[in-house]
Amino acid sequence: MIELLSNNLPLLAGFVFILGLLFGSFFNVVIHRLPKILNREWRSTASEILKEAKCDVSCPKEDLPEKYSLVTPRSACPKCGHKITALENIPIFSWLFLKGKCLSCKTSISIRYPFVELLTAITFATCAWVFGFNWLLLFALIFTSFLIVGSFIDYDHKILPDQLTLPLVWIGISTFLFLQPSEIQHSFAPDLESSVIGALCGYLVLWSIYWLFKILTGKEGMGHGDFKLLAAIGAFVGFKMLPLVIILSTVTGAVLGIIAMIINKKGRDYTIPFGPFLAIAGWITLIWGQPLTELYLNLLAP
């Protein structure tokens, strides 16, 4: 099986596509539950601090079961509590078969669930097609997974949890610590030095912009999670690709931000999380960074 996948690129891409559908289904659970789990931890910590300080303040009660994690309890309809069966949890097909509604109470199920599954499958298959069957593909799939989950959590809650960004920094550096140069056929980060410098520069660039903006305006222009996300991206793509990441994220953020303001009829104070745009730019750079850079340089100096 391994030999077949390593010698047949279309078969590998198809296999990884199906794998992406399955992982995308799990990512929906993580996107929905991780913020709630973190919120419970923050509430518990805050309650302990207030209790030690002898403050008579209590946090509002949560509408969560006592045992609540990424794997328990089973997924259920938030409206009627109907437990989702295995046949109702087949990526994309179950949503289409159920016509986007709960089997029990007919409450609409968001189209975002199959969208995340399809997005994961397509991005996974693209990684397989670009990198082929090797260890680098594994790290690319991990990178893609963290970006997808982090982007949707940031979009929903305007937070990028350290539980996602910090491990990704170390995974990126570890990629080029353990892989030999001969194993890195697509050299978006040529060596360990480039990865480490990329992580440092990625963090410091946005950290500097954050403080400059705050000093000039007295406002916070972005969250600290954005620093860590760009550090993680820098660890994977190397410091030489960071300008491309910043340019792509800025352009996509500006264009989509203007469109969002027009659609939602909001003013200039309308805030949009920057994390998803960094993730989009980081993933594009991971896959097509070198060709895009060469195209850009050729346009400047044909």
Backbone bond lengths (Angstrom), bond angles and torsions (degrees), N, CA, C in turn:
res aa  C-N    CA-C-N  psi(-1)  N-CA   C-N-CA  omega(-1)  CA-C   N-CA-C  phi
1 M - - - 1.459 - - 1.527 110.75 -
2 I 1.339 116.34 -44.20 1.461 120.48 179.48 1.527 110.33 -62.84
3 E 1.329 116.03 -42.59 1.467 119.95 179.63 1.524 111.06 -64.93
4 L 1.325 115.83 -38.09 1.465 120.43 179.72 1.526 110.82 -65.00
5 L 1.328 116.87 -44.53 1.465 120.92 179.86 1.528 112.03 -67.79
6 S 1.318 115.73 -35.98 1.467 118.93 -177.66 1.518 112.39 -72.87
7 N 1.355 117.10 -22.21 1.468 120.66 -177.30 1.527 113.55 -105.41
8 N 1.329 116.55 -3.20 1.468 119.83 -177.42 1.527 108.46 -129.74
9 L 1.322 116.13 97.11 1.469 120.38 -174.98 1.527 113.05 -64.79
10 P 1.340 120.42 -44.61 1.474 119.81 177.42 1.536 112.43 -59.58
11 L 1.336 116.35 -39.69 1.467 119.25 178.80 1.522 110.67 -65.83
12 L 1.323 116.72 -40.80 1.460 120.96 177.57 1.527 110.86 -61.13
13 A 1.336 115.98 -45.78 1.469 120.08 -179.82 1.529 110.63 -62.83
14 G 1.341 116.88 -39.58 1.464 120.09 178.74 1.516 111.91 -66.34
15 F 1.334 115.78 -41.54 1.466 120.33 178.61 1.525 111.01 -63.01
16 V 1.324 116.45 -44.49 1.469 121.18 -179.51 1.527 110.35 -69.15
17 F 1.332 117.57 -31.71 1.469 121.28 175.76 1.525 110.17 -59.77
18 I 1.335 116.65 -48.09 1.472 120.52 178.46 1.524 110.21 -63.50
19 L 1.330 115.73 -40.81 1.466 119.98 177.26 1.530 110.19 -60.42
20 G 1.334 116.36 -38.66 1.460 121.11 178.72 1.519 112.46 -63.92
21 L 1.329 117.27 -37.01 1.468 120.47 176.87 1.526 110.75 -60.83
22 L 1.337 115.23 -43.65 1.462 119.64 -179.07 1.528 111.26 -67.38
23 F 1.328 116.40 -44.48 1.451 119.52 178.31 1.530 110.91 -66.53
24 G 1.327 117.28 -35.82 1.460 120.38 178.80 1.516 111.74 -60.91
25 S 1.333 116.66 -36.44 1.462 120.70 176.52 1.525 110.58 -62.60
26 F 1.331 116.28 -41.93 1.469 120.32 177.66 1.526 111.14 -68.91
27 F 1.329 117.17 -36.41 1.465 120.07 179.27 1.523 111.23 -61.69
28 N 1.326 117.11 -33.86 1.469 120.13 175.97 1.528 110.66 -59.38
29 V 1.321 115.85 -39.09 1.462 120.63 178.15 1.524 110.14 -66.19
30 V 1.333 116.54 -45.09 1.462 120.34 -179.33 1.526 110.60 -63.00
31 I 1.319 117.24 -44.27 1.472 121.82 -179.87 1.524 110.68 -59.85
32 H 1.322 116.01 -38.48 1.467 120.21 -178.29 1.527 112.79 -78.26
33 R 1.337 117.05 -38.93 1.465 120.30 -169.99 1.520 114.74 -95.07
34 L 1.337 117.79 -34.16 1.462 119.01 -174.23 1.534 112.46 -57.78
35 P 1.337 120.31 -46.22 1.471 118.79 177.24 1.526 113.25 -58.62
36 K 1.337 116.99 -36.18 1.460 120.48 178.91 1.521 110.94 -68.46
37 I 1.326 116.20 -40.40 1.467 120.18 178.11 1.523 110.09 -63.97
38 L 1.327 116.95 -43.52 1.469 121.08 179.45 1.519 110.74 -65.91
39 N 1.325 116.50 -39.15 1.461 120.26 179.56 1.525 110.63 -62.67
40 R 1.341 115.95 -38.51 1.471 120.08 177.40 1.526 109.94 -63.84
41 E 1.324 117.29 -42.48 1.463 120.76 179.29 1.523 110.95 -64.18
42 W 1.345 116.63 -42.67 1.469 120.24 179.52 1.525 110.69 -64.35
43 R 1.327 117.16 -40.44 1.464 120.51 178.85 1.529 110.48 -63.07
44 S 1.329 116.12 -42.36 1.451 120.55 179.94 1.523 111.13 -63.11
45 T 1.335 115.76 -43.31 1.466 120.23 178.72 1.521 110.89 -64.29
46 A 1.340 115.88 -43.57 1.467 120.24 -179.70 1.528 110.95 -63.40
47 S 1.329 116.36 -40.44 1.469 119.89 179.69 1.527 111.33 -63.29
48 E 1.342 116.44 -39.77 1.460 120.18 179.14 1.530 111.17 -65.67
49 I 1.335 116.04 -41.46 1.466 120.01 179.27 1.522 110.85 -64.36
50 L 1.348 115.77 -44.26 1.466 119.89 179.94 1.522 111.07 -65.52
51 K 1.331 116.04 -35.44 1.465 119.70 179.35 1.520 110.76 -68.31
52 E 1.335 116.03 -40.93 1.468 119.74 178.00 1.525 110.96 -65.81
53 A 1.336 115.87 -33.18 1.466 120.28 179.11 1.525 112.20 -82.72
54 K 1.348 115.82 0.35 1.461 122.54 179.34 1.520 112.34 59.96
55 C 1.349 113.95 39.66 1.466 119.80 176.46 1.531 108.28 -96.30
56 D 1.296 116.32 130.00 1.468 121.17 -179.04 1.520 109.32 -85.82
57 V 1.342 115.44 68.47 1.466 121.33 -179.94 1.516 107.52 -129.76
58 S 1.309 117.00 131.34 1.466 121.27 179.35 1.523 109.41 -119.39
59 C 1.330 115.57 141.69 1.462 120.64 178.47 1.521 109.44 -79.61
60 P 1.328 117.61 146.91 1.472 120.00 176.70 1.519 110.89 -59.31
61 K 1.318 115.94 147.79 1.454 120.23 -179.83 1.526 110.93 -69.19
62 E 1.344 115.45 148.24 1.450 121.34 179.07 1.523 110.16 -95.10
63 D 1.304 115.20 148.02 1.461 120.08 175.81 1.528 108.78 -96.80
64 L 1.351 115.39 60.47 1.463 121.90 -178.83 1.517 109.66 -131.10
65 P 1.344 117.37 147.11 1.472 119.52 175.68 1.523 110.47 -67.38
66 E 1.321 116.47 159.97 1.461 120.60 -177.39 1.523 111.59 -61.70
67 K 1.338 116.42 -44.83 1.459 121.20 176.42 1.522 108.61 -96.38
68 Y 1.313 115.57 103.02 1.469 120.80 -176.05 1.522 108.81 -136.57
69 S 1.321 116.16 115.39 1.462 121.27 -179.28 1.526 108.27 -144.92
70 L 1.320 115.27 -169.58 1.463 119.30 179.37 1.523 112.49 -72.56
71 V 1.318 117.22 -15.38 1.469 120.12 -177.14 1.531 113.76 -118.32
72 T 1.309 117.56 -17.23 1.466 120.97 178.14 1.530 109.51 -133.06
73 P 1.335 118.55 145.49 1.466 127.56 -6.95 1.525 111.53 -76.88
74 R 1.323 116.87 -179.48 1.462 121.30 177.59 1.517 110.04 -62.53
75 S 1.336 115.41 149.36 1.463 120.46 177.98 1.523 109.86 -61.47
76 A 1.329 115.33 141.91 1.467 120.32 -178.20 1.517 109.79 -146.07
77 C 1.303 115.77 160.93 1.468 121.24 176.53 1.528 108.86 -67.80
78 P 1.332 118.71 126.21 1.464 120.39 -178.79 1.523 113.23 -67.58
79 K 1.320 116.91 -17.11 1.465 121.14 -177.92 1.525 111.84 -85.35
80 C 1.346 117.15 -53.08 1.469 120.65 -174.02 1.526 113.30 -111.71
81 G 1.335 117.12 -8.88 1.452 119.81 178.97 1.516 114.40 81.83
82 H 1.330 117.76 8.76 1.472 121.48 179.80 1.527 110.34 -62.03
83 K 1.342 117.26 125.74 1.455 122.03 -179.84 1.529 109.94 -72.72
84 I 1.328 115.30 131.60 1.463 120.61 -178.46 1.524 109.11 -77.39
85 T 1.326 116.98 121.14 1.455 121.41 179.21 1.529 110.23 -83.12
86 A 1.329 115.17 170.69 1.467 120.41 -179.70 1.529 111.08 -62.13
87 L 1.320 117.60 -39.69 1.465 120.41 179.55 1.523 112.13 -68.28
88 E 1.320 116.82 -25.66 1.468 120.56 178.15 1.522 112.00 -86.60
89 N 1.333 116.17 -0.51 1.465 120.38 -174.18 1.531 112.48 -117.88
90 I 1.335 116.61 18.89 1.460 120.56 176.29 1.534 108.02 -75.37
91 P 1.314 118.47 123.73 1.474 120.50 -174.96 1.531 112.44 -52.47
92 I 1.306 115.65 132.66 1.470 126.47 176.16 1.525 111.96 66.42
93 F 1.349 117.89 -54.25 1.462 121.10 -173.38 1.525 112.14 -63.74
94 S 1.326 117.96 -38.94 1.467 119.73 179.29 1.523 110.32 -64.48
95 W 1.328 116.72 -40.59 1.465 120.42 179.82 1.525 109.88 -63.57
96 L 1.332 116.89 -41.64 1.466 120.80 179.53 1.531 110.66 -67.83
97 F 1.342 116.56 -42.52 1.464 120.75 -178.74 1.525 110.83 -64.48
98 L 1.339 116.16 -39.20 1.466 120.87 -179.83 1.526 112.18 -82.37
99 K 1.339 115.97 -1.27 1.465 122.35 -179.00 1.521 111.97 58.05
100 G 1.334 114.79 35.24 1.460 120.35 175.77 1.514 114.11 69.21
101 K 1.347 117.02 28.33 1.464 120.13 -178.53 1.530 110.39 -135.70
102 C 1.327 115.06 152.45 1.459 120.61 176.18 1.527 109.54 -63.83
103 L 1.316 116.81 137.65 1.463 121.01 -178.96 1.520 111.86 -63.90
104 S 1.327 116.40 -30.79 1.466 120.38 -175.23 1.528 112.99 -87.93
105 C 1.347 116.14 -57.89 1.472 119.02 -172.66 1.525 113.89 -105.09
106 K 1.333 117.40 -2.11 1.470 123.17 177.29 1.534 113.43 66.57
107 T 1.329 116.60 18.33 1.467 119.38 174.36 1.530 109.40 -68.94
108 S 1.319 116.37 140.43 1.461 120.47 -177.82 1.524 111.20 -63.59
109 I 1.317 115.80 138.45 1.465 122.90 174.62 1.523 107.49 -103.74
110 S 1.319 116.91 127.64 1.463 121.48 -175.27 1.524 111.49 -55.93
111 I 1.324 115.37 140.61 1.459 121.00 177.63 1.526 110.98 -69.12
112 R 1.328 116.41 -11.61 1.457 118.90 -179.54 1.529 112.44 -65.16
113 Y 1.321 117.25 -28.34 1.465 119.82 179.99 1.533 111.60 -61.38
114 P 1.334 119.37 -54.18 1.471 118.01 176.40 1.529 112.17 -67.28
115 F 1.336 117.18 -27.78 1.469 119.42 178.59 1.526 110.97 -63.68
116 V 1.335 117.27 -44.58 1.464 121.13 178.66 1.532 109.99 -63.27
117 E 1.325 116.94 -40.31 1.467 120.68 179.03 1.526 110.92 -63.28
118 L 1.329 116.38 -45.33 1.464 120.43 -179.46 1.524 111.27 -68.96
119 L 1.331 116.85 -39.94 1.458 120.99 177.91 1.524 110.84 -60.66
120 T 1.321 116.20 -44.64 1.465 120.53 179.05 1.521 110.61 -62.61
121 A 1.326 116.77 -43.78 1.460 120.63 -179.27 1.531 111.56 -62.56
122 I 1.323 116.83 -43.92 1.471 120.86 -177.89 1.522 110.88 -67.45
123 T 1.319 117.09 -44.60 1.465 119.85 -179.77 1.527 111.37 -67.74
124 F 1.328 117.57 -37.21 1.464 121.29 176.21 1.533 110.13 -62.43
125 A 1.337 116.24 -47.38 1.465 120.28 -178.48 1.524 111.12 -63.96
126 T 1.325 116.98 -36.41 1.467 120.67 177.98 1.525 110.49 -64.15
127 C 1.323 116.85 -42.48 1.469 120.85 176.96 1.524 110.42 -59.87
128 A 1.327 116.59 -42.82 1.466 120.66 -179.96 1.526 110.90 -63.52
129 W 1.317 116.17 -40.72 1.465 120.93 -178.71 1.531 110.92 -67.15
130 V 1.319 117.04 -37.34 1.460 121.44 -176.92 1.523 111.97 -78.67
131 F 1.350 117.42 -44.89 1.456 120.56 -171.49 1.527 114.00 -96.42
132 G 1.344 117.21 -20.84 1.447 119.14 -178.95 1.520 112.02 75.78
133 F 1.332 115.69 -170.56 1.465 121.26 -175.36 1.524 109.28 -90.15
134 N 1.323 116.40 95.92 1.463 121.69 177.74 1.525 109.12 -160.52
135 W 1.335 115.57 178.37 1.461 119.66 -178.41 1.519 111.96 -65.59
136 L 1.313 117.09 -29.11 1.457 120.20 -179.71 1.524 111.16 -62.88
137 L 1.323 116.53 -33.26 1.464 120.76 177.04 1.522 110.61 -60.96
138 L 1.330 116.94 -41.50 1.469 120.17 179.80 1.521 110.79 -59.36
139 F 1.330 116.93 -46.36 1.456 119.91 -179.92 1.533 111.35 -66.61
140 A 1.338 117.61 -35.09 1.461 121.07 177.33 1.525 111.25 -65.10
141 L 1.336 117.00 -38.30 1.468 120.95 178.54 1.531 111.04 -68.62
142 I 1.328 116.78 -38.30 1.461 120.44 176.38 1.523 109.76 -63.91
143 F 1.317 116.58 -45.88 1.465 122.23 178.20 1.527 110.55 -57.12
144 T 1.328 116.24 -47.56 1.462 121.45 -179.87 1.526 111.23 -61.96
145 S 1.318 116.95 -41.53 1.465 121.57 -178.81 1.525 111.50 -61.02
146 F 1.333 116.42 -48.22 1.458 120.65 -179.61 1.525 110.84 -63.02
147 L 1.330 117.12 -38.56 1.465 120.19 -179.82 1.526 111.33 -64.98
148 I 1.318 117.49 -42.57 1.468 120.94 -179.20 1.523 110.45 -64.25
149 V 1.307 117.03 -50.49 1.470 120.60 -178.83 1.529 110.46 -62.45
150 G 1.326 117.12 -47.51 1.464 120.73 -179.08 1.508 112.90 -62.13
151 S 1.335 117.41 -38.59 1.465 121.48 -178.23 1.521 111.67 -62.79
152 F 1.329 116.29 -45.83 1.462 119.04 -176.79 1.534 111.50 -72.84
153 I 1.320 116.93 -34.02 1.465 119.08 175.84 1.518 109.63 -66.40
154 D 1.325 117.27 -41.89 1.465 120.88 178.73 1.528 110.74 -64.66
155 Y 1.318 116.55 -39.11 1.471 120.74 178.64 1.530 110.94 -63.80
156 D 1.327 116.34 -41.23 1.466 120.93 -176.92 1.524 112.98 -76.64
157 H 1.331 116.44 -41.89 1.475 120.32 -168.95 1.531 114.27 -121.81
158 K 1.337 116.21 -3.78 1.474 121.17 -178.08 1.542 111.52 58.41
159 I 1.316 115.36 40.58 1.462 120.76 173.64 1.528 109.03 -136.84
160 L 1.315 115.93 146.26 1.459 122.29 171.40 1.529 106.23 -119.24
161 P 1.318 118.38 97.68 1.464 120.75 -173.09 1.530 112.97 -61.01
162 D 1.340 114.87 140.79 1.472 119.89 174.70 1.522 111.06 -58.90
163 Q 1.323 116.80 -26.60 1.464 121.11 -179.59 1.530 111.65 -63.98
164 L 1.332 116.70 -17.28 1.465 120.96 177.65 1.532 111.81 -104.70
165 T 1.331 116.64 -46.80 1.460 119.69 -172.21 1.521 113.35 -73.63
166 L 1.326 117.83 -43.73 1.468 119.96 -176.34 1.531 112.67 -66.46
167 P 1.352 119.58 -45.75 1.469 117.93 175.75 1.527 112.19 -59.38
168 L 1.337 116.66 -33.90 1.460 119.74 -178.61 1.531 111.22 -66.36
169 V 1.334 116.79 -34.49 1.465 119.88 175.81 1.526 110.27 -59.91
170 W 1.332 116.36 -48.27 1.460 120.63 -177.17 1.516 111.93 -70.68
171 I 1.323 117.40 -34.26 1.467 120.19 176.57 1.523 109.94 -64.43
172 G 1.345 116.11 -40.78 1.459 119.96 178.90 1.514 112.13 -61.71
173 I 1.332 116.42 -47.13 1.471 120.28 178.87 1.522 110.58 -65.16
174 S 1.337 116.67 -39.59 1.460 120.59 -179.89 1.526 112.31 -63.48
175 T 1.334 115.80 -30.79 1.463 119.56 178.63 1.518 110.83 -53.07
176 F 1.329 115.77 -46.90 1.464 120.16 -175.15 1.522 112.41 -94.66
177 L 1.323 115.61 0.34 1.459 119.76 171.56 1.525 110.75 -84.24
178 F 1.362 115.66 -37.47 1.460 120.02 -174.67 1.527 113.33 -99.29
179 L 1.341 118.00 -27.93 1.455 119.49 -179.84 1.525 110.68 -80.64
180 Q 1.319 116.07 138.20 1.451 121.36 176.51 1.529 109.22 -79.61
181 P 1.336 117.90 151.53 1.474 120.26 179.13 1.524 113.17 -52.47
182 S 1.349 117.55 -34.26 1.461 120.38 -179.64 1.527 112.55 -67.87
183 E 1.337 116.91 -21.16 1.461 121.13 -179.63 1.518 111.92 -84.98
184 I 1.335 117.17 -13.80 1.463 121.40 -177.60 1.522 108.26 -97.17
185 Q 1.320 116.21 83.22 1.457 120.52 -177.47 1.521 111.33 -73.70
186 H 1.316 116.89 -33.73 1.458 121.65 177.88 1.517 106.67 -104.91
187 S 1.320 115.44 93.15 1.466 119.58 -166.38 1.523 111.76 -87.71
188 F 1.361 117.09 72.19 1.458 119.55 175.55 1.525 110.92 -74.86
189 A 1.325 118.24 -25.66 1.459 122.32 171.13 1.517 106.23 -129.67
190 P 1.342 118.69 100.33 1.462 121.62 -167.24 1.522 114.90 -59.39
191 D 1.318 118.12 -33.26 1.454 118.65 -175.31 1.524 110.23 -156.52
192 L 1.320 115.01 178.93 1.461 121.60 -178.86 1.527 110.90 -62.25
193 E 1.310 117.47 -38.91 1.467 120.93 -179.28 1.525 111.39 -60.09
194 S 1.335 116.11 -45.10 1.464 120.61 179.22 1.527 111.23 -62.58
195 S 1.333 116.56 -37.26 1.467 121.34 179.92 1.526 111.13 -66.62
196 V 1.328 116.58 -46.66 1.470 120.64 -179.20 1.526 110.72 -64.51
197 I 1.331 116.76 -45.27 1.469 120.26 178.68 1.526 110.10 -63.93
198 G 1.335 116.45 -36.97 1.465 120.10 177.95 1.513 112.06 -61.88
199 A 1.343 116.71 -40.74 1.467 120.45 177.97 1.527 110.81 -65.43
200 L 1.317 116.59 -44.51 1.473 120.59 179.99 1.528 111.31 -63.42
201 C 1.323 116.03 -48.88 1.467 120.10 -177.88 1.525 111.21 -66.59
202 G 1.346 116.27 -38.84 1.461 119.43 179.36 1.516 111.86 -58.71
203 Y 1.314 116.01 -43.59 1.467 119.83 179.14 1.521 111.22 -68.15
204 L 1.328 116.79 -46.89 1.462 120.88 -173.33 1.523 112.87 -69.01
205 V 1.335 117.20 -31.87 1.472 119.73 -179.98 1.524 110.74 -61.42
206 L 1.329 116.94 -53.50 1.469 119.33 -178.76 1.519 111.92 -72.64
207 W 1.315 117.48 -31.64 1.466 120.67 175.52 1.528 110.05 -60.81
208 S 1.323 117.44 -42.33 1.467 122.18 179.83 1.523 111.07 -67.03
209 I 1.343 115.79 -43.54 1.472 119.97 179.17 1.525 110.22 -63.64
210 Y 1.318 116.52 -40.15 1.470 121.64 178.86 1.522 110.94 -57.43
211 W 1.338 116.51 -50.51 1.460 119.63 -176.43 1.519 112.30 -72.29
212 L 1.315 117.70 -34.39 1.469 120.07 176.72 1.526 110.18 -63.38
213 F 1.336 116.20 -44.93 1.460 121.00 179.23 1.525 110.85 -64.26
214 K 1.337 116.55 -40.42 1.462 120.29 -178.91 1.523 111.47 -67.65
215 I 1.339 117.16 -38.89 1.469 120.84 179.09 1.525 110.66 -66.27
216 L 1.343 116.56 -39.69 1.464 120.57 -176.56 1.529 112.72 -77.38
217 T 1.333 117.45 -35.45 1.464 120.10 -173.77 1.523 114.01 -113.20
218 G 1.333 117.09 -18.24 1.466 120.05 -175.57 1.511 112.96 78.15
219 K 1.347 117.11 8.08 1.464 121.22 -179.31 1.528 110.06 -118.28
220 E 1.323 115.12 159.31 1.454 120.21 175.65 1.520 108.96 -93.60
221 G 1.328 115.74 118.65 1.456 119.97 -175.96 1.517 114.43 -84.81
222 M 1.331 117.59 -18.20 1.466 121.18 179.98 1.519 109.25 -158.71
223 G 1.322 115.65 167.60 1.461 120.23 179.47 1.511 111.74 -90.63
224 H 1.327 115.87 161.82 1.461 120.60 -179.44 1.530 111.70 -67.10
225 G 1.321 116.71 -23.67 1.458 119.51 177.90 1.519 112.66 -62.53
226 D 1.337 117.13 -28.98 1.463 120.99 178.44 1.523 110.89 -64.55
227 F 1.358 117.09 -37.01 1.470 119.79 177.38 1.524 110.04 -58.72
228 K 1.327 114.85 -46.93 1.467 120.48 -174.78 1.529 110.88 -70.06
229 L 1.337 116.37 -34.84 1.460 118.81 178.81 1.519 111.09 -66.17
230 L 1.338 117.03 -43.23 1.465 119.43 178.61 1.529 110.39 -67.56
231 A 1.333 117.37 -32.00 1.464 120.14 174.34 1.528 110.04 -62.43
232 A 1.323 116.87 -42.34 1.465 121.19 178.86 1.526 110.82 -64.58
233 I 1.328 116.07 -42.81 1.468 119.97 178.39 1.528 109.99 -63.55
234 G 1.344 116.55 -42.12 1.455 120.63 178.18 1.516 112.04 -61.96
235 A 1.331 117.19 -34.40 1.460 120.82 178.52 1.521 111.36 -65.79
236 F 1.334 117.31 -30.86 1.458 121.00 -179.34 1.525 113.12 -86.04
237 V 1.327 118.14 -40.13 1.466 119.88 -172.69 1.524 113.25 -100.58
238 G 1.336 118.03 -12.43 1.455 120.74 179.49 1.521 112.29 88.70
239 F 1.321 116.22 158.03 1.469 120.13 -174.13 1.525 112.44 -68.56
240 K 1.336 118.27 -26.18 1.466 119.77 -178.31 1.520 112.28 -68.77
241 M 1.334 117.24 -23.29 1.459 121.56 -179.13 1.523 113.13 -92.95
242 L 1.325 117.31 -5.84 1.470 119.46 -177.95 1.531 113.43 -61.31
243 P 1.350 119.84 -40.00 1.476 118.16 176.94 1.521 112.53 -56.70
244 L 1.333 117.45 -39.42 1.458 120.59 178.28 1.521 110.81 -64.49
245 V 1.335 117.34 -41.68 1.469 121.36 178.16 1.526 110.61 -60.56
246 I 1.319 116.61 -45.44 1.466 121.06 -177.71 1.525 110.88 -66.16
247 I 1.337 116.76 -42.33 1.469 120.38 179.39 1.527 110.80 -63.83
248 L 1.342 116.47 -47.94 1.465 120.36 -178.76 1.525 111.83 -62.86
249 S 1.333 116.93 -43.26 1.466 120.15 -178.38 1.522 111.06 -67.62
250 T 1.321 116.83 -37.47 1.472 120.69 179.75 1.521 110.93 -67.35
251 V 1.337 116.71 -45.07 1.469 120.57 -178.94 1.524 110.80 -65.72
252 T 1.340 117.24 -48.67 1.470 119.59 179.96 1.522 111.31 -64.65
253 G 1.340 116.59 -37.36 1.466 119.92 177.94 1.506 112.06 -64.27
254 A 1.335 116.84 -41.71 1.467 120.71 -179.52 1.523 111.33 -66.81
255 V 1.333 115.96 -46.72 1.469 120.05 -177.16 1.527 110.81 -65.97
256 L 1.329 116.69 -51.66 1.465 119.89 -178.29 1.530 111.60 -68.73
257 G 1.336 116.82 -30.77 1.461 120.35 177.14 1.519 111.71 -64.99
258 I 1.324 116.68 -42.91 1.472 121.01 178.35 1.530 110.12 -64.47
259 I 1.335 115.27 -42.38 1.469 119.05 178.78 1.528 110.66 -62.35
260 A 1.336 116.58 -42.35 1.471 120.86 179.60 1.524 111.38 -63.54
261 M 1.335 116.69 -40.02 1.462 119.60 179.52 1.523 111.27 -65.59
262 I 1.337 115.96 -37.71 1.468 119.77 179.58 1.532 110.36 -68.26
263 I 1.347 115.72 -44.98 1.469 119.57 -178.57 1.523 111.29 -64.83
264 N 1.338 116.30 -43.60 1.468 120.96 -177.32 1.527 113.37 -87.66
265 K 1.349 115.54 -1.39 1.469 121.70 178.91 1.533 111.09 55.03
266 K 1.327 114.45 50.06 1.454 121.17 179.92 1.530 110.26 -108.57
267 G 1.338 115.23 160.06 1.461 121.25 178.01 1.511 112.18 -90.62
268 R 1.320 115.33 -166.41 1.460 120.90 -176.96 1.529 112.86 -68.43
269 D 1.334 117.20 -19.26 1.469 120.50 -179.96 1.528 112.78 -80.00
270 Y 1.327 116.77 -3.40 1.466 121.25 179.67 1.528 109.44 -66.29
271 T 1.333 116.93 122.73 1.459 121.03 -175.74 1.531 111.16 -99.42
272 I 1.313 114.52 137.57 1.455 121.91 178.50 1.519 107.77 -127.35
273 P 1.324 119.09 130.28 1.470 120.14 179.52 1.526 111.09 -62.65
274 F 1.330 115.28 140.22 1.458 121.49 -176.37 1.527 111.85 -88.51
275 G 1.331 116.90 -17.41 1.456 121.62 -176.69 1.521 114.55 -55.12
276 P 1.346 119.13 -48.10 1.465 119.35 -179.90 1.527 113.51 -59.21
277 F 1.333 116.86 -35.49 1.468 119.71 179.52 1.530 111.12 -71.17
278 L 1.328 116.39 -37.10 1.465 119.79 174.10 1.529 110.07 -62.96
279 A 1.328 116.08 -41.57 1.466 120.48 -179.11 1.526 111.08 -64.23
280 I 1.323 116.80 -44.34 1.466 120.58 178.21 1.527 110.44 -60.03
281 A 1.344 115.63 -47.67 1.465 120.41 -179.07 1.526 110.99 -64.51
282 G 1.330 116.96 -40.43 1.455 120.72 179.96 1.515 112.33 -64.45
283 W 1.323 117.00 -41.03 1.461 120.30 -179.05 1.529 110.46 -69.78
284 I 1.321 117.26 -42.85 1.476 120.44 177.62 1.525 110.09 -60.15
285 T 1.327 116.61 -41.39 1.463 120.85 179.51 1.521 111.10 -65.97
286 L 1.337 116.77 -38.99 1.458 120.77 177.86 1.526 110.86 -59.39
287 I 1.335 116.53 -41.27 1.468 121.26 -174.08 1.527 111.78 -85.91
288 W 1.333 116.85 -47.11 1.470 120.60 -172.20 1.528 113.24 -124.55
289 G 1.315 117.13 21.92 1.458 120.18 -175.63 1.516 114.08 -58.47
290 Q 1.330 116.78 -47.78 1.455 120.31 -177.45 1.527 112.07 -64.59
291 P 1.350 120.20 -49.53 1.469 119.79 177.61 1.529 112.89 -60.33
292 L 1.334 117.62 -39.56 1.458 120.45 179.83 1.525 111.12 -64.95
293 T 1.331 116.64 -41.06 1.457 120.61 178.45 1.522 111.26 -64.03
294 E 1.335 116.60 -43.14 1.460 120.27 178.52 1.525 111.66 -65.12
295 L 1.324 116.64 -38.25 1.468 120.94 177.71 1.519 110.26 -63.43
296 Y 1.325 116.19 -43.83 1.470 121.71 -179.46 1.531 110.56 -63.12
297 L 1.330 116.32 -43.81 1.472 120.09 -179.41 1.531 111.04 -67.95
298 N 1.315 117.32 -35.99 1.455 120.82 177.84 1.528 112.57 -66.96
299 L 1.342 114.99 -33.26 1.467 118.83 177.31 1.529 110.51 -70.34
300 L 1.340 116.76 -35.90 1.464 120.38 179.27 1.529 111.35 -73.29
301 A 1.329 115.79 -40.18 1.471 120.00 -177.85 1.515 109.24 -135.31
302 P 1.342 117.19 77.85 1.465 120.98 -177.53 1.537 111.18 -64.22
